Amino acid sequence: MSKVMNELYNNTSSGYAGNEDCGQMSSWYVFGSMGFYPVNPVGGEYVLGAPLLEEAVVTLPKGKTFAVKAHRTSPDEIYVQSVTLNGKPHKEIFIRHEDIMRGGTLELKMGKKKGSF
């Protein structure tokens, strides 16, 4: 996912990889930049990936927020080493829609080598 986001998207007139398709490619990029994507929207599952952003905050109803933080010391740390959700270790390769809607923080520790995650 990082390779596609870094090499096939840019801020020029040809900055999309293929047809924009009514916003679908843009939404994929935004989700991917945050480090997750709704691969199974009907089932409410978002597969985790390597975020481009250091931090993103999604504003939710009733004053809640869902923050995503990527901890890295250099730009070449593109592999997820470990994940915590609301301070607890998260071993699944996905999060659920209800995890997001409850609010809280998803933290991804990044590294240079493929992790066990």
MARLUM-749639 format. One record per residue: residue number from 0; z, x, y negated of N, C-alpha, C in turn; residue in three letters. Coordinates in pm, 1 decimal. Last residue first. Example, Ala and Ser with C-alpha at 12.3 -4.5 7.8 and 13.67 -1.06 7.14 Angstrom:
<pts>
+-----+----------+----------+----------+----------+----------+----------+----------+----------+----------+-----+
!   n !       nw !       nu !       nv !      caw !      cau !      cav !       cw !       cu !       cv ! res !
+-----+----------+----------+----------+----------+----------+----------+----------+----------+----------+-----+
!   1 !    708.0 !   1285.0 !    225.0 !    714.0 !   1367.0 !    106.0 !    787.0 !   1290.0 !     -3.0 ! SER !
!   0 !    780.0 !   1319.0 !    569.0 !    780.0 !   1230.0 !    450.0 !    780.0 !   1320.0 !    330.0 ! ALA !
+-----+----------+----------+----------+----------+----------+----------+----------+----------+----------+-----+
</pts>
This chain:
<pts>
+-----+----------+----------+----------+----------+----------+----------+----------+----------+----------+-----+
!   n !       nw !       nu !       nv !      caw !      cau !      cav !       cw !       cu !       cv ! res !
+-----+----------+----------+----------+----------+----------+----------+----------+----------+----------+-----+
! 116 !   1284.2 !    365.9 !    864.3 !   1277.9 !    226.8 !    824.0 !   1141.9 !    169.6 !    856.2 ! PHE !
! 115 !   1286.3 !    625.8 !    904.6 !   1303.1 !    545.1 !   1024.8 !   1294.2 !    397.1 !    992.5 ! SER !
! 114 !   1029.7 !    752.0 !    682.4 !   1165.9 !    732.9 !    729.4 !   1169.5 !    651.6 !    857.2 ! GLY !
! 113 !    805.5 !    999.5 !    603.3 !    820.6 !    866.5 !    662.3 !    959.9 !    855.7 !    721.3 ! LYS !
! 112 !    913.3 !   1188.8 !    317.8 !    872.6 !   1179.4 !    458.1 !    889.0 !   1036.8 !    507.5 ! LYS !
! 111 !   1010.2 !   1168.4 !     62.6 !    878.6 !   1227.7 !     81.6 !    825.5 !   1212.3 !    223.7 ! LYS !
! 110 !   1174.7 !    851.7 !    -23.7 !   1171.4 !    993.9 !     14.9 !   1028.3 !   1039.7 !     38.4 ! GLY !
! 109 !   1397.1 !    603.0 !   -165.3 !   1265.1 !    656.0 !   -134.4 !   1273.6 !    803.9 !    -99.7 ! MET !
! 108 !   1584.6 !    323.0 !   -116.6 !   1594.0 !    468.7 !   -132.2 !   1463.3 !    525.5 !    -80.4 ! LYS !
! 107 !   1595.5 !     22.7 !   -275.8 !   1518.2 !    100.0 !   -179.6 !   1533.3 !    248.0 !   -211.4 ! LEU !
! 106 !   1779.4 !   -272.2 !   -316.6 !   1765.9 !   -130.6 !   -350.8 !   1695.5 !    -57.1 !   -238.1 ! GLU !
! 105 !   1802.6 !   -578.1 !   -460.7 !   1740.0 !   -510.4 !   -348.4 !   1718.7 !   -365.5 !   -390.4 ! LEU !
! 104 !   2050.3 !   -794.7 !   -577.9 !   1979.7 !   -667.9 !   -595.5 !   1929.7 !   -614.4 !   -461.8 ! THR !
! 103 !   2057.2 !  -1138.9 !   -689.0 !   2119.2 !  -1016.5 !   -639.9 !   2030.4 !   -895.7 !   -661.3 ! GLY !
! 102 !   1961.9 !  -1468.4 !   -574.2 !   1987.3 !  -1367.0 !   -676.2 !   2052.2 !  -1245.3 !   -613.7 ! GLY !
! 101 !   1878.3 !  -1661.4 !   -409.2 !   2024.1 !  -1650.0 !   -426.3 !   2058.2 !  -1555.0 !   -540.9 ! ARG !
! 100 !   1604.8 !  -1612.9 !   -402.0 !   1653.5 !  -1724.6 !   -483.0 !   1804.7 !  -1726.2 !   -499.2 ! MET !
!  99 !   1587.1 !  -1396.8 !   -220.2 !   1547.6 !  -1380.3 !   -360.7 !   1613.1 !  -1487.4 !   -446.4 ! ILE !
!  98 !   1671.5 !  -1518.3 !     13.1 !   1738.9 !  -1396.5 !    -33.8 !   1711.0 !  -1375.1 !   -182.2 ! ASP !
!  97 !   1484.7 !  -1723.0 !     43.6 !   1621.2 !  -1760.3 !      4.0 !   1703.5 !  -1639.7 !    -39.3 ! GLU !
!  96 !   1265.9 !  -1573.9 !    128.5 !   1262.4 !  -1639.3 !     -2.0 !   1402.7 !  -1676.0 !    -48.2 ! HIS !
!  95 !   1370.5 !  -1267.0 !    287.8 !   1334.8 !  -1409.2 !    288.6 !   1339.1 !  -1466.2 !    146.5 ! ARG !
!  94 !   1223.0 !   -951.1 !    358.8 !   1330.3 !  -1031.3 !    300.7 !   1280.1 !  -1175.4 !    300.2 ! ILE !
!  93 !   1148.9 !   -713.3 !    620.6 !   1115.4 !   -821.7 !    530.1 !   1242.7 !   -877.1 !    467.1 ! PHE !
!  92 !   1230.9 !   -548.4 !    812.8 !   1117.5 !   -501.5 !    732.2 !   1071.2 !   -609.6 !    634.7 ! ILE !
!  91 !   1592.7 !   -517.2 !    833.1 !   1467.7 !   -589.2 !    857.1 !   1356.1 !   -532.3 !    769.4 ! GLU !
!  90 !   1827.6 !   -396.1 !    752.3 !   1748.4 !   -330.3 !    857.5 !   1615.1 !   -398.5 !    885.6 ! LYS !
!  89 !   2025.5 !   -320.3 !    492.1 !   1927.0 !   -420.7 !    532.2 !   1830.1 !   -353.4 !    628.9 ! HIS !
!  88 !   2364.3 !   -276.0 !    397.0 !   2244.5 !   -222.6 !    463.5 !   2154.4 !   -336.0 !    513.2 ! PRO !
!  87 !   2464.4 !   -428.5 !     87.8 !   2480.6 !   -417.6 !    233.8 !   2352.6 !   -361.7 !    294.9 ! LYS !
!  86 !   2412.2 !   -468.6 !   -181.6 !   2509.9 !   -367.0 !   -143.5 !   2530.6 !   -348.2 !      5.8 ! GLY !
!  85 !   2203.8 !   -655.8 !   -184.9 !   2335.5 !   -691.2 !   -239.5 !   2444.5 !   -598.9 !   -187.0 ! ASN !
!  84 !   2056.4 !   -473.9 !     50.8 !   2041.7 !   -602.3 !    -15.6 !   2181.6 !   -646.6 !    -55.2 ! LEU !
!  83 !   1909.1 !   -156.3 !     91.6 !   2029.8 !   -238.1 !     83.8 !   1995.1 !   -366.5 !      9.0 ! THR !
!  82 !   1725.7 !     66.5 !    293.4 !   1725.6 !    -51.7 !    207.4 !   1864.2 !   -113.8 !    208.8 ! VAL !
!  81 !   1570.4 !    390.9 !    325.3 !   1671.7 !    291.6 !    358.3 !   1668.4 !    180.2 !    255.2 ! SER !
!  80 !   1322.7 !    507.0 !    279.5 !   1416.8 !    571.7 !    370.3 !   1524.1 !    473.9 !    417.6 ! GLN !
!  79 !    988.0 !    456.0 !    216.3 !   1119.9 !    392.5 !    215.7 !   1206.9 !    459.0 !    322.0 ! VAL !
!  78 !    787.9 !    694.0 !     51.0 !    828.7 !    632.2 !    176.8 !    970.3 !    576.5 !    166.5 ! TYR !
!  77 !    720.3 !    837.9 !   -170.2 !    656.2 !    707.6 !   -153.3 !    699.1 !    634.2 !    -26.6 ! ILE !
!  76 !    767.1 !   1068.3 !   -377.9 !    857.6 !   1003.3 !   -282.5 !    810.8 !    858.5 !   -266.3 ! GLU !
!  75 !    617.5 !   1164.9 !   -582.9 !    561.1 !   1176.7 !   -448.0 !    656.3 !   1125.0 !   -339.8 ! ASP !
!  74 !    766.4 !   1143.6 !   -817.9 !    662.3 !   1044.1 !   -790.2 !    604.1 !   1051.2 !   -648.6 ! PRO !
!  73 !   1119.8 !   1199.5 !   -749.6 !    987.0 !   1246.6 !   -789.1 !    882.0 !   1142.5 !   -751.2 ! SER !
!  72 !   1346.1 !   1069.1 !   -680.5 !   1362.8 !   1181.2 !   -773.4 !   1229.1 !   1239.8 !   -816.2 ! THR !
!  71 !   1426.0 !    720.6 !   -655.6 !   1345.4 !    836.9 !   -619.6 !   1367.5 !    945.5 !   -723.1 ! ARG !
!  70 !   1502.4 !    402.9 !   -582.1 !   1568.2 !    528.9 !   -613.8 !   1481.3 !    643.7 !   -561.7 ! HIS !
!  69 !   1415.0 !    104.8 !   -713.3 !   1364.2 !    210.0 !   -625.2 !   1426.4 !    341.4 !   -669.8 ! ALA !
!  68 !   1536.0 !   -220.6 !   -722.1 !   1551.3 !    -85.0 !   -773.4 !   1501.7 !     14.2 !   -669.4 ! LYS !
!  67 !   1509.6 !   -546.3 !   -828.4 !   1461.4 !   -451.5 !   -728.2 !   1469.6 !   -314.1 !   -791.6 ! VAL !
!  66 !   1701.5 !   -840.4 !   -882.4 !   1657.7 !   -707.7 !   -925.6 !   1611.8 !   -624.9 !   -806.2 ! ALA !
!  65 !   1705.4 !  -1160.7 !   -977.3 !   1685.8 !  -1080.7 !   -857.2 !   1626.1 !   -948.7 !   -902.9 ! PHE !
!  64 !   1936.9 !  -1377.9 !  -1146.5 !   1830.0 !  -1278.5 !  -1146.5 !   1822.9 !  -1212.4 !  -1009.9 ! THR !
!  63 !   2030.3 !  -1701.7 !  -1281.1 !   2034.9 !  -1595.0 !  -1180.6 !   1919.6 !  -1497.1 !  -1200.8 ! LYS !
!  62 !   2020.9 !  -1923.4 !  -1448.7 !   2072.0 !  -1797.4 !  -1501.1 !   2081.2 !  -1683.2 !  -1401.5 ! GLY !
!  61 !   1890.5 !  -2133.7 !  -1318.9 !   2036.4 !  -2138.0 !  -1333.7 !   2096.1 !  -2003.0 !  -1372.7 ! LYS !
!  60 !   1607.4 !  -1960.4 !  -1170.6 !   1676.3 !  -2076.2 !  -1229.1 !   1827.9 !  -2056.8 !  -1233.3 ! PRO !
!  59 !   1548.0 !  -1607.4 !  -1245.7 !   1552.5 !  -1723.9 !  -1157.5 !   1618.3 !  -1841.9 !  -1228.1 ! LEU !
!  58 !   1359.6 !  -1329.1 !  -1322.1 !   1449.5 !  -1430.9 !  -1375.6 !   1435.9 !  -1556.9 !  -1291.1 ! THR !
!  57 !   1352.9 !  -1021.1 !  -1172.9 !   1290.9 !  -1152.7 !  -1171.8 !   1395.3 !  -1252.3 !  -1220.6 ! VAL !
!  56 !   1309.4 !   -691.3 !  -1261.8 !   1406.0 !   -801.0 !  -1257.4 !   1328.7 !   -932.1 !  -1268.8 ! VAL !
!  55 !   1264.7 !   -363.6 !  -1139.7 !   1204.5 !   -489.7 !  -1182.7 !   1310.5 !   -596.9 !  -1168.8 ! ALA !
!  54 !   1234.5 !    -12.2 !  -1147.8 !   1319.8 !   -130.1 !  -1150.3 !   1240.3 !   -249.2 !  -1200.1 ! GLU !
!  53 !   1030.9 !    161.0 !  -1094.8 !   1167.6 !    206.2 !  -1070.7 !   1263.4 !     88.2 !  -1065.2 ! GLU !
!  52 !    733.0 !     55.8 !   -927.4 !    827.4 !     45.8 !  -1038.4 !    963.9 !    100.6 !   -999.0 ! LEU !
!  51 !    612.2 !     70.0 !   -683.5 !    568.9 !    164.4 !   -786.6 !    670.1 !    169.5 !   -900.0 ! LEU !
!  50 !    769.3 !     38.1 !   -360.3 !    747.7 !     -5.5 !   -498.2 !    695.4 !    106.8 !   -587.4 ! PRO !
!  49 !    650.2 !      4.3 !    -46.5 !    694.7 !    108.2 !   -138.2 !    666.7 !     66.3 !   -282.5 ! ALA !
!  48 !    764.7 !   -301.2 !    109.5 !    673.5 !   -188.4 !     94.7 !    732.0 !    -88.3 !     -2.4 ! GLY !
!  47 !    848.2 !   -583.5 !    312.0 !    886.3 !   -475.0 !    221.7 !    781.5 !   -364.5 !    223.5 ! LEU !
!  46 !    722.7 !   -912.8 !    313.0 !    728.3 !   -782.7 !    379.7 !    759.0 !   -675.7 !    275.7 ! VAL !
!  45 !    879.3 !  -1211.2 !    293.8 !    815.5 !  -1111.6 !    209.1 !    832.0 !   -976.0 !    277.4 ! TYR !
!  44 !    865.8 !  -1543.0 !    413.2 !    896.6 !  -1402.0 !    438.2 !    812.2 !  -1310.8 !    349.3 ! GLU !
!  43 !    821.1 !  -1820.2 !    427.2 !    914.5 !  -1767.5 !    328.8 !    954.7 !  -1622.8 !    351.8 ! GLY !
!  42 !    632.2 !  -1939.4 !    580.7 !    758.6 !  -1907.4 !    646.5 !    861.3 !  -1848.1 !    552.5 ! GLY !
!  41 !    431.4 !  -1952.6 !    389.0 !    480.1 !  -2076.8 !    448.8 !    615.8 !  -2054.7 !    515.3 ! VAL !
!  40 !    378.9 !  -1680.3 !    329.0 !    439.2 !  -1768.5 !    229.3 !    495.4 !  -1897.3 !    287.7 ! PRO !
!  39 !    378.4 !  -1406.2 !    463.3 !    390.0 !  -1535.6 !    528.5 !    454.6 !  -1633.7 !    430.2 ! ASN !
!  38 !    363.6 !  -1207.5 !    276.3 !    263.3 !  -1208.3 !    382.4 !    263.0 !  -1342.8 !    453.7 ! VAL !
!  37 !    448.3 !  -1157.0 !    -21.8 !    462.0 !  -1275.0 !     64.5 !    350.4 !  -1283.2 !    169.4 ! PRO !
!  36 !    586.1 !   -828.2 !    -61.3 !    470.4 !   -916.3 !    -73.0 !    483.6 !  -1034.3 !     23.4 ! TYR !
!  35 !    751.8 !   -566.7 !   -249.1 !    747.7 !   -667.8 !   -144.0 !    629.8 !   -760.5 !   -168.4 ! PHE !
!  34 !    756.5 !   -391.7 !   -466.1 !    800.0 !   -344.1 !   -335.3 !    808.9 !   -448.4 !   -226.1 ! GLY !
!  33 !    651.1 !   -426.9 !   -714.4 !    794.7 !   -450.7 !   -700.9 !    847.3 !   -409.9 !   -563.7 ! MET !
!  32 !    386.7 !   -382.6 !   -661.0 !    455.1 !   -291.1 !   -753.7 !    606.2 !   -306.4 !   -747.0 ! SER !
!  31 !    330.2 !   -606.7 !   -503.2 !    331.6 !   -473.0 !   -443.5 !    404.1 !   -372.0 !   -530.2 ! GLY !
!  30 !    336.9 !   -810.4 !   -703.3 !    432.9 !   -809.8 !   -592.5 !    444.8 !   -670.1 !   -532.1 ! PHE !
!  29 !    117.5 !   -714.5 !   -857.1 !    250.1 !   -733.0 !   -916.6 !    357.4 !   -732.4 !   -808.2 ! VAL !
!  28 !    -93.8 !   -716.2 !   -667.4 !    -54.1 !   -592.5 !   -733.7 !     86.3 !   -603.3 !   -792.9 ! TYR !
!  27 !   -107.2 !   -987.2 !   -601.8 !    -79.5 !   -888.5 !   -496.5 !    -28.6 !   -759.6 !   -560.0 ! TRP !
!  26 !   -180.5 !  -1090.0 !   -849.7 !    -47.6 !  -1122.8 !   -797.4 !     -9.5 !  -1027.2 !   -684.9 ! SER !
!  25 !   -439.9 !   -983.3 !   -867.6 !   -338.0 !   -947.2 !   -966.0 !   -198.2 !   -975.6 !   -913.6 ! SER !
!  24 !   -563.8 !  -1112.5 !   -655.7 !   -551.9 !   -967.0 !   -652.0 !   -447.6 !   -917.9 !   -752.6 ! MET !
!  23 !   -547.4 !  -1383.2 !   -741.4 !   -486.0 !  -1340.3 !   -616.0 !   -465.9 !  -1189.2 !   -612.8 ! GLN !
!  22 !   -686.8 !  -1467.8 !   -963.9 !   -551.6 !  -1416.9 !   -982.3 !   -485.1 !  -1365.0 !   -856.5 ! GLY !
!  21 !   -945.0 !  -1546.9 !   -874.2 !   -854.8 !  -1642.3 !   -942.1 !   -709.9 !  -1595.3 !   -949.8 ! CYS !
!  20 !  -1071.5 !  -1304.4 !   -773.8 !  -1039.8 !  -1420.5 !   -690.2 !   -928.7 !  -1507.7 !   -749.7 ! ASP !
!  19 !  -1160.9 !  -1050.4 !   -840.3 !  -1026.3 !  -1090.6 !   -882.6 !   -979.6 !  -1216.1 !   -809.6 ! GLU !
!  18 !  -1329.3 !   -854.0 !   -601.8 !  -1329.9 !   -974.1 !   -683.7 !  -1186.6 !  -1015.5 !   -717.1 ! ASN !
!  17 !  -1242.6 !   -501.6 !   -593.2 !  -1315.0 !   -620.2 !   -548.8 !  -1305.3 !   -733.6 !   -647.9 ! GLY !
!  16 !   -982.4 !   -382.7 !   -725.8 !  -1051.9 !   -351.0 !   -601.0 !  -1119.6 !   -477.4 !   -549.9 ! ALA !
!  15 !  -1003.8 !   -347.2 !  -1077.8 !   -964.8 !   -425.7 !   -960.9 !  -1046.3 !   -381.6 !   -840.4 ! TYR !
!  14 !  -1107.3 !   -199.9 !  -1293.7 !   -976.6 !   -165.9 !  -1239.5 !   -926.1 !   -249.2 !  -1124.9 ! GLY !
!  13 !  -1327.1 !   -187.0 !  -1455.6 !  -1348.7 !   -189.2 !  -1310.1 !  -1218.2 !   -161.4 !  -1235.1 ! SER !
!  12 !  -1229.8 !   -163.7 !  -1710.5 !  -1300.6 !   -287.5 !  -1675.3 !  -1330.4 !   -296.9 !  -1526.3 ! SER !
!  11 !   -903.1 !     -8.3 !  -1652.1 !  -1039.7 !    -11.7 !  -1703.9 !  -1104.9 !   -143.4 !  -1664.0 ! THR !
!  10 !   -650.2 !     52.2 !  -1545.4 !   -660.5 !    -33.5 !  -1664.0 !   -797.7 !    -25.4 !  -1731.8 ! ASN !
!   9 !   -664.2 !     19.4 !  -1184.8 !   -643.0 !     94.9 !  -1308.2 !   -665.9 !      1.7 !  -1426.0 ! ASN !
!   8 !   -665.8 !     48.5 !   -832.8 !   -633.2 !    -31.7 !   -950.6 !   -612.8 !     61.7 !  -1069.5 ! TYR !
!   7 !   -706.0 !    229.6 !   -631.5 !   -805.7 !    125.1 !   -649.8 !   -778.8 !     32.5 !   -767.9 ! LEU !
!   6 !   -493.2 !    415.7 !   -626.9 !   -631.5 !    463.0 !   -632.0 !   -734.7 !    354.4 !   -662.9 ! GLU !
!   5 !   -244.2 !    289.0 !   -624.7 !   -264.4 !    405.8 !   -710.1 !   -410.6 !    444.8 !   -726.9 ! ASN !
!   4 !   -273.8 !     79.2 !   -441.1 !   -230.7 !     49.9 !   -578.2 !   -259.6 !    166.4 !   -672.2 ! MET !
!   3 !   -353.0 !    224.7 !   -209.2 !   -440.0 !    123.0 !   -267.2 !   -402.8 !     97.2 !   -413.0 ! VAL !
!   2 !   -123.4 !    385.5 !   -171.2 !   -255.3 !    445.8 !   -188.7 !   -351.2 !    347.3 !   -255.9 ! LYS !
!   1 !     77.8 !    195.9 !   -126.5 !     83.4 !    283.6 !   -243.8 !    -53.0 !    343.5 !   -274.6 ! SER !
!   0 !      0.0 !     82.1 !    118.3 !      0.0 !      0.0 !      0.0 !      0.0 !     87.1 !   -125.5 ! MET !
+-----+----------+----------+----------+----------+----------+----------+----------+----------+----------+-----+
</pts>
